């Protein structure tokens, strides 16, 4: 056994409730013994408390949480954007089928809509459009 692998035996006083917490977890963590699990926990906690370990732990844990949250958010947004695109395509087809619009008018309308959406930060409502069209 190499010098760095040498282990020391010492008495450990631990609450029964803490041992009960360890029992179902140590095998799930890949540890062969409760002692190995406790050693890993102590090493983790020591690194967490040390300045270098604390900086290393925090970004990994925060990054992991943020990534999980963003992955779920990304999926929901992609689904909503797809549904919105389908509804928009349907509306465009219905509008194009019922109106005679020349290329010049269409181009001017696109420019006006881009400016309007920019000016309103995307907060355009159907009511606003109806009022504009009636004026």
C-alpha positions in Angstrom: 0.0 0.0 0.0 1.4 3.4 -1.0 1.9 6.1 1.7 -1.0 8.2 0.5 -3.3 5.2 0.6 -2.6 4.5 4.3 -5.6 4.8 6.6 -5.9 5.4 10.3 -8.4 3.9 12.6 -10.0 6.1 15.2 -13.2 6.1 17.3 -16.1 8.0 15.7 -19.2 9.0 17.7 -22.1 9.6 15.4 -25.9 9.9 16.1 -28.1 7.0 15.2 -30.3 9.2 13.0 -27.2 10.2 11.0 -26.3 6.5 10.5 -29.9 5.9 9.4 -29.4 8.6 6.7 -26.2 7.0 5.5 -27.6 3.5 5.3 -29.8 3.8 2.1 -27.3 6.2 0.4 -23.8 4.8 0.6 -24.4 2.0 -1.9 -26.2 4.3 -4.3 -23.1 6.6 -4.2 -20.9 3.6 -5.3 -19.3 3.2 -1.9 -18.5 -0.3 -0.6 -18.6 0.7 3.0 -20.1 3.4 5.3 -16.6 4.4 6.2 -15.8 5.2 2.5 -19.0 7.2 2.3 -18.2 9.2 5.4 -14.7 9.8 4.1 -16.1 11.1 0.8 -18.5 13.3 2.7 -15.8 14.7 4.9 -13.5 15.4 1.9 -16.4 17.2 0.1 -17.1 19.3 3.1 -13.5 20.2 3.6 -13.2 21.3 0.0 -16.4 23.2 0.3 -15.1 25.1 3.4 -11.7 25.9 1.9 -11.6 29.0 -0.3 -10.6 27.2 -3.4 -13.0 24.3 -2.9 -15.8 26.7 -2.2 -15.3 28.7 -5.4 -15.1 25.4 -7.3 -18.2 23.9 -5.7 -20.5 26.9 -6.0 -20.2 27.5 -9.7 -20.7 23.8 -10.5 -23.8 23.6 -8.3 -25.2 26.9 -9.5 -24.4 26.1 -13.1 -26.1 22.7 -12.8 -29.3 24.2 -11.3 -29.4 27.0 -13.9 -28.8 24.5 -16.7 -31.6 22.3 -15.6 -34.0 25.3 -15.3 -33.0 26.7 -18.7 -33.3 23.3 -20.4 -36.9 23.1 -19.2 -37.6 26.7 -20.2 -36.0 26.2 -23.6 -38.3 23.2 -24.3 -41.4 25.1 -23.3 -40.4 28.2 -25.3 -39.7 26.1 -28.4 -43.1 24.4 -28.1 -44.9 27.8 -27.7 -42.9 29.4 -30.6 -43.8 26.4 -32.8 -47.5 26.8 -32.0 -47.3 30.5 -32.5 -45.7 30.0 -35.9 -48.4 27.6 -37.0 -51.1 30.0 -35.9 -49.4 32.9 -37.7 -49.0 30.8 -40.9 -52.7 29.9 -40.8 -53.6 33.6 -40.4 -51.3 34.6 -43.3 -52.8 32.0 -45.6 -56.4 33.1 -44.7 -55.5 36.8 -45.2 -53.7 36.2 -48.5 -56.6 34.1 -49.8 -59.1 36.8 -49.1 -57.2 39.9 -50.1 -55.5 41.3 -53.3 -52.2 42.8 -52.1 -49.5 43.9 -54.5 -45.8 43.5 -53.8 -45.3 47.2 -53.2 -48.0 47.5 -50.6 -46.8 44.3 -48.9 -43.2 45.6 -48.7 -44.5 48.9 -47.2 -46.6 47.0 -44.7 -43.7 44.8 -43.6 -41.6 48.0 -43.0 -44.4 49.6 -41.0 -44.9 46.5 -38.9 -41.2 46.1 -38.1 -41.1 49.7 -36.9 -44.3 49.3 -35.0 -43.1 46.2 -33.2 -39.8 47.8 -32.4 -41.5 51.0 -31.1 -43.9 49.0 -28.9 -41.3 46.4 -27.8 -43.4 43.6 -29.2 -46.5 44.6 -27.2 -48.9 44.9 -30.1 -52.5 44.0 -29.6 -55.3 43.2 -32.1 -57.3 46.1 -30.7 -54.5 48.6 -31.5 -54.4 47.3 -35.1 -58.1 47.6 -35.5 -58.0 51.2 -34.3 -55.1 52.0 -36.6 -57.0 50.4 -39.6 -60.2 52.4 -38.9 -58.3 55.7 -38.8 
